[in-house]
Amino acid sequence: MKDTDIKKHLLVPEHSKLNKTEIKELLDKYDITVNELPKIPASDAAIQGLNASPGDVIKIIRNSPTAGKSIYYRVVING
């Protein structure tokens, strides 16, 4: 079986880990807590290599034919 970097696949959107300042700005902007964000398991193949730990927030940028780019946020959980 060939080793493949899943992050380079056409259908996998860009994932990046937010720093503490970016997380605070995000939560303040939407007046939410980190627990109110959708979840992503630490074992998700798309975030391997980001050194993401439970509690970290991941920014996902998806290309959309209608919206251009759509941005989503997920909090990392055990799993």
Secondary structure as GFF3:
##gff-version 3
##sequence-region A 1 79
A	DSSP	three_ten_helix	6	8	.	.	.	ID=ss1
A	DSSP	beta_strand	14	17	.	.	.	ID=ss2
A	DSSP	alpha_helix	20	30	.	.	.	ID=ss3
A	DSSP	three_ten_helix	34	36	.	.	.	ID=ss4
A	DSSP	beta_strand	39	41	.	.	.	ID=ss5
A	DSSP	three_ten_helix	45	47	.	.	.	ID=ss6
A	DSSP	beta_strand	57	64	.	.	.	ID=ss7
A	DSSP	beta_strand	68	77	.	.	.	ID=ss8
###
